[in-house]
Amino acid sequence: MEWLLLHPFALWLVVCAILLTFEVSTDSGWLLWPAGSAALTAALVWGWPLDIYLQLVVFALLTIVTTLGGRRLFPRVQAEGDDINDTRARLAGSEGVTAGDFASGNGRVLVDGKDWAAEVEGDGVLAPGTRVAVVRVGGARLTVRPL
């Protein structure tokens, strides 16, 4: 540890490596800018000897500037459209089969191999094994109509 304090260039490279390690493991995007600031601070202290307090001030200022600038210039990209992992959003328009009798318009359907609570659109009685189409999704309940 004493060696790192005597060699500030190495100290800031270690800080950079630690921050990059945490960034890669968390994928937050927030630690990338302090890691870059640590690398810039290392380059700065390699050329000009600065005391540790001035190094910390330089690192803090660089972190603020790079974080604000980076967030403004490189905003996070939000994928267009629905989340491909959201099963409920993809259910509308799917076909399924009733898993039992629909009592009072409510019952269970199998869609893509999964069992869902469902209600019949309008008034209707569905027998087990009836093919249905999903009209809409409301929470964990599907609205279906017979095909």
C-alpha positions in Angstrom: 0.0 0.0 0.0 2.8 2.4 0.8 4.3 1.8 -2.7 1.0 3.0 -4.3 1.1 6.2 -2.3 4.7 6.8 -3.5 3.7 6.1 -7.1 0.5 8.1 -7.9 0.4 7.0 -11.5 0.0 3.4 -10.4 -2.5 4.3 -7.7 -4.8 6.0 -10.2 -4.5 3.0 -12.6 -5.5 0.7 -9.8 -8.5 2.9 -9.0 -9.4 2.9 -12.7 -9.1 -0.9 -12.8 -11.3 -1.4 -9.7 -13.9 1.0 -11.1 -13.9 -0.8 -14.5 -14.2 -4.2 -12.8 -17.3 -3.0 -10.9 -18.7 -1.4 -14.1 -18.3 -4.6 -16.1 -19.9 -6.7 -13.3 -22.9 -4.4 -12.8 -23.4 -2.9 -16.3 -24.8 0.3 -14.7 -23.0 2.8 -17.0 -22.4 5.1 -14.0 -18.9 3.8 -13.1 -17.5 4.2 -16.6 -17.0 7.9 -16.3 -15.2 7.8 -12.9 -12.9 5.1 -14.3 -12.1 7.3 -17.3 -11.5 10.2 -14.9 -9.1 8.0 -12.9 -7.2 7.2 -16.1 -7.0 10.9 -17.0 -5.8 11.7 -13.5 -3.1 9.0 -13.8 -1.9 10.5 -17.1 -1.9 14.0 -15.5 0.2 12.9 -12.4 2.6 11.1 -14.7 3.5 14.4 -16.3 3.2 16.7 -13.4 3.8 15.8 -9.7 0.8 16.9 -7.7 0.1 16.3 -4.0 -2.6 13.8 -3.1 -5.2 16.4 -2.2 -4.9 18.2 -5.5 -5.1 14.8 -7.2 -8.4 14.1 -5.4 -9.7 17.5 -6.5 -8.7 16.9 -10.1 -10.3 13.4 -10.0 -13.6 14.8 -8.5 -13.8 17.6 -11.0 -13.1 15.2 -13.9 -15.7 12.8 -12.7 -18.3 15.5 -12.5 -17.5 16.8 -15.9 -17.2 13.4 -17.7 -20.4 12.1 -16.0 -22.5 15.0 -16.9 -21.0 15.3 -20.4 -21.3 11.6 -21.0 -24.9 11.4 -20.0 -25.7 14.3 -22.2 -23.8 13.2 -25.2 -24.5 9.4 -24.9 -28.0 8.9 -23.5 -29.1 5.4 -22.8 -30.8 3.9 -25.8 -34.3 2.5 -25.2 -35.2 -0.2 -27.6 -38.2 0.6 -29.8 -41.3 -1.5 -29.4 -42.3 -4.0 -26.9 -40.0 -5.9 -24.6 -39.3 -9.3 -26.2 -39.3 -10.9 -22.7 -42.8 -9.6 -21.9 -44.9 -12.7 -22.5 -48.2 -10.8 -21.8 -47.6 -8.2 -24.5 -47.1 -10.9 -27.1 -50.3 -12.8 -26.2 -52.8 -10.6 -27.9 -53.7 -12.3 -31.2 -52.4 -15.7 -30.1 -54.4 -18.9 -30.3 -55.0 -21.3 -27.5 -57.3 -24.0 -26.3 -59.7 -24.1 -23.3 -58.5 -26.2 -20.4 -61.9 -26.8 -18.9 -65.5 -25.6 -18.8 -66.1 -21.9 -18.6 -68.4 -21.3 -15.7 -70.1 -17.9 -15.8 -67.8 -16.9 -18.7 -64.6 -17.5 -16.7 -62.2 -20.4 -17.0 -58.7 -21.4 -18.0 -57.0 -21.5 -21.4 -53.6 -22.9 -22.6 -51.7 -20.5 -24.8 -48.2 -21.4 -25.9 -48.1 -24.2 -23.3 -49.0 -22.0 -20.4 -52.1 -22.0 -18.3 -53.9 -18.6 -18.0 -57.0 -17.4 -16.3 -59.5 -16.2 -19.0 -62.9 -14.8 -19.6 -65.0 -15.1 -22.7 -65.6 -11.9 -24.7 -69.4 -11.2 -24.6 -71.6 -14.0 -23.4 -70.7 -17.5 -24.3 -70.1 -21.0 -23.0 -67.0 -22.8 -24.0 -66.5 -26.5 -23.7 -63.1 -28.1 -22.9 -60.8 -28.3 -25.9 -62.4 -25.4 -27.8 -59.9 -23.3 -29.9 -59.9 -19.7 -28.9 -58.1 -16.5 -29.9 -56.7 -14.0 -27.3 -58.5 -10.7 -27.8 -56.7 -8.7 -25.1 -54.6 -9.0 -21.9 -55.6 -7.4 -18.7 -53.1 -8.1 -15.9 -52.8 -11.9 -15.6 -56.3 -12.5 -17.2 -56.9 -13.0 -20.9 -60.0 -12.1 -22.8 -60.7 -14.8 -25.4 -63.2 -15.5 -28.2 -64.0 -18.8 -29.8 -62.5 -19.5 -33.3 
